[in-house]
Amino acid sequence: MAASCPLPVTPDLPTLRAKLQGLLQFLRDALSISNAHTVDFYTESVWEELVDLPPETVLAALRKSASETEALPSETRPLVEAEWEAGGWWGRRGGKGGGGEGPGRRSEPPGGSQQNQLPEKIIMNYYEKYKPRMNELEAFNMLKVVLAPCIETLILLDRLCYLKEQEDIAWSALVKLFDPVKSPRCYAVIALKKQQ
């Protein structure tokens, strides 16, 4: 039989609700950026609608914040979404598909079929057409990536508040399982039922 020891103290429900409300207030304005699709960004001038600052100002602020965050020890920066790599927040060039040539290209399409592939000329035409807006697109994507951990934290806090409201739960907490730099989804919501 396992030895019993006291469980760690966790924040009470009013403290959690206050944090949840603060996060909700912050995200209320930012959710429209997170929900915007890249196609809408280009076709409906989303940047002008949602952000009052020029893309260069946003990029400079996010890069400064990223370099300051990188300097902190990992335990002081929970829910870091991604590492700063190659001058951008979204990781390796070419995305998860890896090593193709040109913008957004894969060396082989999913499933190995050439059937639904756009011709290289059409892709390059789009690339050239929107190349002048690359700073805008980079800032837009960085904002979305920065907001993602806030939204994930909101969901985790909401689930924890729900558990704390239940009368049959003896203890509940968010537990960090490993370093958030390895994966931002390193937290578990854990609860213990009261013994009957």
C-alpha positions, 0 to 999 in steps of 0.5 A: 500500500502506498504511503499517504502524504499531503497533496500540494495546495492549489489556488482556491475557486475565487482566485481561479475565477478572477484569473479566468475573468482577466484572461477572458477580458484580454481575449475578448478583443483578440479572438477575432484575430485568432479566428481569422483565416489566412484567406480572409486576411488577404481578401478582406483586409483583416489587418486594417479591421483588427489591428491599429498598428502597422505590421512592422511595429507588431513584429518588433514588439513580438520579437522583443518579447520573444527574445526576453522570454527565451532568456527566462528559465523554462519554469518561469514561462509556462505554455510557451507555444513555440521556440523562436526559430529562423526569425519566426514563431511557426518553426521550420521553413516550409512548415510541417510538410518539410523540404520542398522547393518554393513557397508552400511546396512539398517534395511530394504531395500527401498520398504521393499523387500528382492529381490535385497539384497546382502548377508551379507557375500559379503558385509562384504568381500568387507568391509574387502577388502577395510578396509585398505583404509578407511583413503583414502576413508574418505579423498576423501569423505571429499574433495568432501563435502568441494568442494560442497558448492564452486560449489553451490556458483559458480552457484549462482554467475553465476545466479546473474551475469546473472541478473545483465547483464539484462537491465530490472532488477532494482535490484538483490541480493543473500539473506540469508533466514536462518542459513546455518548450518541448510541447506547450501541451504539457499540462494535465488536469488532475482531480481526486474524488472524495472517498465515500 
